[in-house]
Amino acid sequence: MRVVVVGATGNVGTGVVDALAADPAVTSILGLARRLADRAVAKTEWAAADVRTDDLAVLFHGADAVVHLAWQFQPTHQPTTTWETNAIGSSRVLEAVAAAGVPALVYASSVGAYSPRRDDRPVTETWPTDGWPLAGYTREKAYVERLLDTFEQRHPHCRVVRLRPAFIFQRGAASAQRRMFAGPLLPDRLVRPELIPVLPDLPELLFQAVHAADVGEAFRLAVTREVAGPFNIAADPVLDTTRLSALLGARRVRVPTRLLRSGLAAAWFLRLIPVPPQLFDAFLRIPLLDTTRARTELGWQPRYSALEAVRELLDGLRTGGAIDTPPLARHAGGPLRVHEFASGVGGSDPVDR
């Protein structure tokens, strides 16, 4: 089996490539990314490709499956740039899959594609995928879900799988996730329990996490098994401020959500942080995921708990965790993070998923 992985060098991509390479049924892997990786993985070759501009059908020719992971979180201050990659780029991937006659497509959707939760009961894959319309990330994830709806109707002979994972963490992606979500002003050495005495106590904060290796395994199963449709991917337990404060050894302090949002909004407009307030709004509204279908039909079981995944992220932040690919490299932001400052925080410093 030959598999092409689009967006193979990011947080998710590294886990997917590693899982596929370990499967005897997979004979070769072509990892595509905008920038070539200097990473040796068994049965894997690399090629540079941009989903916005390059001829993807040529690269997909002869593949038994295409895994589409390519995504940009940044630049949040330039939404047309992320739209070109995430929406238009995904449309071009689908067109190339059809043109090359690839029999299977596995796409990385997200919990962010789902409509806001109504309560704390986990939702199945039938929950509406309209996203949170005011945030670029969730809006674009919902848009690609509609592209896939149309693609499935027009190409019924192509097996389509949509994986919708919760927040994905691993030690090696910590440096990249710090750049994407915290920005250059956060000193890595400050991310340690003894230096975080308090944590804002937000009753609305309720989310799930999963380790990148477990997500990679879910994609391997989706590629190699005759399954189709959407699958929720998340590990236990559900995370809230009580569990996070225990993990950090921090005391919870009640902070009005509106006050915290106003502070985040001001910091984003002043380019002190890269995450816009609309994404914070979406974060507080994401539903919890029922993973029954993934466990029973896909045969997926996480090896890491949600707390272990978060613990790896925190450890990676303290130690500068990284993987030897362009988007995950420890010094991708340049000496003293000069590239992050020069590009403008949340500006034109794109990071691959």
Backbone torsions as a table, in degrees:
resi	resn	phi	psi	omega
1	MET	NA	128.6	177.2
2	ARG	-104.7	129.9	-176.9
3	VAL	-124.2	132.7	173.7
4	VAL	-105.0	126.9	179.9
5	VAL	-111.3	115.3	-179.3
6	VAL	-93.4	119.1	-174.0
7	GLY	85.3	51.2	-168.5
8	ALA	-89.0	-0.2	-172.1
9	THR	-112.7	4.0	-177.9
10	GLY	-93.6	-166.4	-178.1
11	ASN	-56.0	-48.6	179.1
12	VAL	-77.1	-43.3	-174.9
13	GLY	-57.8	-41.2	-179.8
14	THR	-63.6	-40.7	177.7
15	GLY	-66.0	-38.4	179.9
16	VAL	-67.3	-47.0	-179.6
17	VAL	-61.3	-43.2	179.7
18	ASP	-62.3	-42.1	-179.4
19	ALA	-67.3	-42.5	178.7
20	LEU	-64.5	-41.1	-177.8
21	ALA	-63.6	-27.1	-178.8
22	ALA	-83.8	-5.8	-177.0
23	ASP	-93.5	120.6	-179.9
24	PRO	-60.9	-24.6	-179.7
25	ALA	-72.1	-20.0	179.0
26	VAL	-91.7	116.5	-176.2
27	THR	-92.7	-29.3	178.9
28	SER	-155.0	150.0	-179.6
29	ILE	-130.4	133.2	171.3
30	LEU	-111.1	112.8	179.3
31	GLY	-94.8	120.3	-178.9
32	LEU	-107.7	139.4	175.8
33	ALA	-159.9	161.6	179.3
34	ARG	-64.0	-33.6	179.6
35	ARG	-123.3	132.5	-175.7
36	LEU	-65.0	143.0	178.5
37	ALA	-95.4	141.8	173.4
38	ASP	-101.0	64.4	-173.5
39	ARG	-134.1	119.9	-178.4
40	ALA	-87.1	117.7	176.8
41	VAL	-131.7	135.7	-178.4
42	ALA	-54.9	139.4	175.1
43	LYS	64.6	13.2	-172.8
44	THR	-116.7	132.6	170.1
45	GLU	-119.6	158.7	-173.9
46	TRP	-120.9	149.6	174.6
47	ALA	-146.9	145.0	177.5
48	ALA	-85.1	131.0	178.5
49	ALA	-156.2	141.8	177.4
50	ASP	-114.3	121.4	-176.1
51	VAL	-64.1	-16.6	-178.4
52	ARG	-80.8	-25.9	-167.8
53	THR	-134.3	-28.7	-170.0
54	ASP	-82.9	160.9	177.7
55	ASP	-78.4	100.0	-175.1
56	LEU	-82.8	-29.8	-178.1
57	ALA	-59.3	-37.7	177.8
58	VAL	-61.3	-41.1	-179.3
59	LEU	-72.9	-27.3	-178.8
60	PHE	-85.0	-13.7	-174.6
61	HIS	-59.2	128.6	178.5
62	GLY	86.3	0.2	-179.8
63	ALA	-79.6	144.8	173.7
64	ASP	-87.4	-21.3	178.1
65	ALA	-158.2	146.1	172.7
66	VAL	-117.2	129.3	175.0
67	VAL	-106.3	118.2	-176.0
68	HIS	-103.1	109.1	-179.1
69	LEU	-118.8	-13.1	-170.8
70	ALA	-59.1	127.6	-177.5
71	TRP	-160.6	147.8	175.7
72	GLN	-121.0	125.5	172.4
73	PHE	-84.4	-37.2	-178.1
74	GLN	-111.7	154.1	11.5
75	PRO	-92.2	126.4	-178.6
76	THR	-72.5	-20.3	177.0
77	HIS	-86.1	-2.6	178.8
78	GLN	-131.6	74.0	-172.8
79	PRO	-62.3	-25.8	178.4
80	THR	-66.4	-28.3	179.0
81	THR	-68.4	-46.8	178.0
82	THR	-66.6	-34.9	178.4
83	TRP	-62.1	-41.1	-179.4
84	GLU	-61.3	-41.2	179.2
85	THR	-77.2	-49.7	-169.2
86	ASN	-78.3	-42.6	-178.1
87	ALA	-91.3	-58.4	-178.9
88	ILE	-67.3	-41.6	178.2
89	GLY	-60.8	-41.9	178.3
90	SER	-65.1	-38.0	176.8
91	SER	-60.9	-40.1	179.4
92	ARG	-69.2	-34.0	175.4
93	VAL	-62.1	-46.3	-179.7
94	LEU	-62.7	-41.7	178.2
95	GLU	-61.9	-40.0	-179.2
96	ALA	-70.2	-36.7	175.9
97	VAL	-59.9	-44.5	179.3
98	ALA	-66.4	-44.4	-177.9
99	ALA	-64.5	-35.8	-178.6
100	ALA	-85.4	-6.6	179.3
101	GLY	67.5	34.3	-179.8
102	VAL	-71.0	129.8	-175.1
103	PRO	-79.0	-11.6	-178.6
104	ALA	-146.5	138.3	176.9
105	LEU	-128.7	127.7	176.8
106	VAL	-119.7	121.4	-172.4
107	TYR	-115.5	139.7	176.5
108	ALA	-88.7	93.6	170.2
109	SER	-83.6	-150.3	-173.5
110	SER	-167.0	157.5	169.5
111	VAL	-57.9	-26.1	179.4
112	GLY	-67.4	-14.1	177.8
113	ALA	-75.7	-19.7	-175.9
114	TYR	-75.8	151.9	173.1
115	SER	-67.5	159.0	-177.3
116	PRO	-56.7	150.1	179.3
117	ARG	-74.9	155.7	176.2
118	ARG	-102.9	-26.7	179.3
119	ASP	-156.5	-166.3	-175.8
120	ASP	-98.0	17.6	175.3
121	ARG	-82.5	132.2	179.8
122	PRO	-61.9	143.4	-178.6
123	VAL	-103.9	150.4	175.6
124	THR	-88.7	-177.8	-177.7
125	GLU	-69.9	-5.7	177.6
126	THR	-85.7	-5.0	179.4
127	TRP	-63.2	141.8	-177.5
128	PRO	-56.8	143.9	179.6
129	THR	-112.4	65.7	177.7
130	ASP	-104.5	-1.0	176.4
131	GLY	63.1	-168.6	170.8
132	TRP	-107.8	108.5	-165.4
133	PRO	-63.5	-17.8	-175.5
134	LEU	-88.2	-9.5	179.5
135	ALA	-106.6	132.2	-177.1
136	GLY	-58.1	-45.5	-176.7
137	TYR	-60.2	-51.2	-177.7
138	THR	-69.9	-34.6	177.8
139	ARG	-64.1	-42.7	-179.0
140	GLU	-71.3	-36.4	176.1
141	LYS	-62.4	-41.4	178.1
142	ALA	-65.5	-38.4	-179.6
143	TYR	-62.7	-43.3	-179.8
144	VAL	-66.6	-31.2	173.8
145	GLU	-59.2	-38.4	178.0
146	ARG	-69.9	-37.0	175.0
147	LEU	-59.0	-41.5	-179.7
148	LEU	-68.1	-35.9	175.9
149	ASP	-56.8	-47.5	-179.4
150	THR	-66.7	-42.0	-179.5
151	PHE	-59.9	-44.0	-178.8
152	GLU	-63.6	-35.6	178.8
153	GLN	-69.5	-38.9	-177.0
154	ARG	-81.8	-24.2	-175.7
155	HIS	-131.3	69.0	-175.2
156	PRO	-65.8	-17.2	-179.0
157	HIS	-85.3	-4.5	176.0
158	CYS	-95.7	122.5	178.5
159	ARG	-75.8	121.7	-176.3
160	VAL	-115.1	127.5	176.6
161	VAL	-121.9	133.7	177.0
162	ARG	-117.8	116.0	175.1
163	LEU	-96.7	130.0	-178.6
164	ARG	-118.2	84.6	-176.9
165	PRO	-82.3	158.8	170.0
166	ALA	-76.2	-163.9	-178.9
167	PHE	-66.5	132.0	-170.6
168	ILE	-109.0	123.8	-177.5
169	PHE	-130.3	152.5	168.8
170	GLN	-162.3	158.6	-177.9
171	ARG	-60.0	-43.3	-174.5
172	GLY	-68.1	-15.1	179.6
173	ALA	-100.6	5.0	-173.3
174	ALA	-61.9	-43.3	-178.7
175	SER	-62.2	-42.3	179.6
176	ALA	-66.7	-40.4	-179.1
177	GLN	-71.0	-29.7	172.6
178	ARG	-63.4	-42.1	179.4
179	ARG	-64.3	-41.1	-175.9
180	MET	-72.3	-39.3	-168.4
181	PHE	-112.2	-24.9	-178.5
182	ALA	-109.9	-32.2	179.4
183	GLY	88.8	178.9	-172.5
184	PRO	-77.0	-9.2	-175.0
185	LEU	-86.1	-5.3	-180.0
186	LEU	-90.7	111.7	176.1
187	PRO	-70.2	130.0	-177.5
188	ASP	-57.6	-36.7	-174.2
189	ARG	-69.9	-13.6	178.6
190	LEU	-80.4	-13.4	-177.5
191	VAL	-85.7	74.4	176.9
192	ARG	-147.6	145.5	-172.5
193	PRO	-52.6	-42.6	-175.9
194	GLU	-66.8	-14.7	179.9
195	LEU	-105.5	5.2	177.0
196	ILE	-120.6	81.3	-173.7
197	PRO	-73.3	-28.4	-176.6
198	VAL	-132.0	155.7	178.1
199	LEU	-136.0	129.9	178.0
200	PRO	-57.9	131.2	-178.3
201	ASP	-96.5	102.2	-178.5
202	LEU	-110.7	112.3	-179.8
203	PRO	-59.9	-27.5	-178.0
204	GLU	-76.1	-15.2	-174.3
205	LEU	-74.3	113.5	-178.2
206	LEU	-155.8	114.5	-176.3
207	PHE	-153.1	172.0	179.1
208	GLN	-122.8	159.8	179.1
209	ALA	-137.2	165.1	178.7
210	VAL	-155.9	148.3	-179.0
211	HIS	-79.3	144.7	-178.8
212	ALA	-59.6	-34.1	178.7
213	ALA	-65.2	-37.6	177.9
214	ASP	-70.5	-34.6	174.5
215	VAL	-66.2	-41.1	176.1
216	GLY	-58.0	-40.6	178.0
217	GLU	-65.0	-37.8	177.0
218	ALA	-62.0	-41.4	177.9
219	PHE	-66.6	-39.4	177.6
220	ARG	-58.7	-45.8	179.1
221	LEU	-64.0	-39.7	179.9
222	ALA	-65.4	-33.1	178.9
223	VAL	-73.9	-43.9	-168.7
224	THR	-93.0	-13.2	180.0
225	ARG	-108.7	150.7	-177.5
226	GLU	-81.8	69.4	177.5
227	VAL	-118.2	163.4	178.6
228	ALA	-151.9	162.0	177.7
229	GLY	95.0	-170.9	-176.2
230	PRO	-89.7	150.0	176.5
231	PHE	-139.2	128.8	172.9
232	ASN	-80.7	137.6	-177.9
233	ILE	-128.5	114.9	179.1
234	ALA	-161.8	154.5	178.1
235	ALA	-110.0	159.8	173.8
236	ASP	-89.3	157.2	-0.6
237	PRO	-89.7	170.0	170.3
238	VAL	-66.6	139.0	-175.4
239	LEU	-103.6	137.6	175.1
240	ASP	-142.7	-176.3	-176.8
241	THR	-67.0	-26.5	177.4
242	THR	-64.5	-49.0	-180.0
243	ARG	-69.0	-38.4	180.0
244	LEU	-67.0	-39.8	179.4
245	SER	-66.1	-36.0	176.3
246	ALA	-66.2	-39.8	178.9
247	LEU	-63.5	-38.6	-177.7
248	LEU	-89.4	-12.3	-174.3
249	GLY	67.8	30.6	-175.9
250	ALA	-106.7	155.1	177.2
251	ARG	-90.9	134.7	179.1
252	ARG	-78.8	134.8	178.7
253	VAL	-127.5	123.4	-178.9
254	ARG	-67.0	124.2	178.3
255	VAL	-128.1	127.9	177.7
256	PRO	-56.7	131.6	-177.5
257	THR	-59.2	-38.9	-179.5
258	ARG	-63.7	-37.9	179.2
259	LEU	-65.9	-44.6	179.3
260	LEU	-63.7	-41.5	179.2
261	ARG	-63.7	-40.1	179.1
262	SER	-61.9	-40.4	177.5
263	GLY	-64.5	-42.1	177.6
264	LEU	-64.6	-40.5	179.5
265	ALA	-62.1	-44.9	179.1
266	ALA	-62.2	-42.3	-179.6
267	ALA	-64.6	-37.5	179.7
268	TRP	-69.4	-44.2	179.7
269	PHE	-64.6	-30.7	176.9
270	LEU	-85.1	2.0	-179.5
271	ARG	59.8	40.2	174.8
272	LEU	-93.6	-25.0	175.5
273	ILE	-134.3	156.7	-176.2
274	PRO	-92.7	-4.8	-174.2
275	VAL	-100.9	123.7	-178.9
276	PRO	-75.3	156.8	-178.9
277	PRO	-62.6	-27.8	179.9
278	GLN	-64.4	-31.5	177.3
279	LEU	-71.4	-34.4	174.1
280	PHE	-62.2	-42.5	176.9
281	ASP	-58.9	-45.2	-179.8
282	ALA	-64.1	-40.0	-178.1
283	PHE	-59.1	-39.7	-178.9
284	LEU	-75.6	-5.5	-176.2
285	ARG	-117.3	-3.2	-176.6
286	ILE	-65.0	143.4	179.9
287	PRO	-80.1	162.2	169.9
288	LEU	-82.4	150.3	-172.5
289	LEU	-105.3	131.8	170.5
290	ASP	-88.7	118.6	-174.9
291	THR	-102.4	19.0	-178.1
292	THR	-56.5	-44.7	-176.8
293	ARG	-64.0	-40.8	178.8
294	ALA	-63.2	-37.3	-177.1
295	ARG	-76.5	-34.1	-175.6
296	THR	-92.7	-43.7	-176.5
297	GLU	-91.2	-38.3	179.2
298	LEU	-85.7	-23.4	-178.2
299	GLY	76.8	29.3	-175.1
300	TRP	-95.7	136.4	173.8
301	GLN	-138.1	127.3	179.1
302	PRO	-72.4	142.4	175.1
303	ARG	-89.0	-25.6	-177.9
304	TYR	-110.0	143.0	172.9
305	SER	-78.8	166.4	176.7
306	ALA	-62.1	-38.1	179.0
307	LEU	-65.5	-37.9	177.6
308	GLU	-66.4	-37.0	177.9
309	ALA	-64.5	-44.7	178.4
310	VAL	-66.1	-39.2	179.2
311	ARG	-61.6	-38.7	176.4
312	GLU	-63.6	-41.2	177.6
313	LEU	-59.2	-48.3	-178.8
314	LEU	-62.2	-41.1	177.5
315	ASP	-64.2	-40.2	178.5
316	GLY	-66.1	-35.3	176.9
317	LEU	-64.8	-40.6	-179.9
318	ARG	-67.8	-35.6	-172.6
319	THR	-103.7	2.2	-177.7
320	GLY	71.1	41.9	-178.5
321	GLY	-56.6	136.3	-176.0
322	ALA	-156.4	165.2	173.9
323	ILE	-128.8	148.8	-172.9
324	ASP	-79.2	65.7	169.9
325	THR	-133.6	156.7	-177.2
326	PRO	-53.8	-45.5	-178.2
327	PRO	-76.2	-21.5	-175.4
328	LEU	-105.3	0.4	-177.6
329	ALA	-63.5	144.9	-177.8
330	ARG	-58.9	-39.2	-174.6
331	HIS	-105.7	29.9	179.6
332	ALA	-63.6	-24.4	178.8
333	GLY	-82.5	-0.9	179.2
334	GLY	88.9	167.8	177.2
335	PRO	-58.1	130.6	-177.9
336	LEU	55.8	25.5	177.8
337	ARG	60.5	32.3	-174.4
338	VAL	-62.3	-37.1	-178.9
339	HIS	-66.5	-33.9	178.9
340	GLU	-66.4	-42.1	178.3
341	PHE	-70.2	-41.5	-176.1
342	ALA	-66.1	-34.8	-178.4
343	SER	-79.0	-15.8	-175.9
344	GLY	90.9	120.1	-177.0
345	VAL	-60.4	124.3	-174.6
346	GLY	73.6	13.9	-177.6
347	GLY	-98.3	-111.2	-170.7
348	SER	-107.7	37.9	177.8
349	ASP	-111.2	81.0	-174.6
350	PRO	-70.4	146.1	179.2
351	VAL	-130.2	129.1	179.3
352	ASP	-73.1	150.7	173.6
353	ARG	-70.0	NA	NA
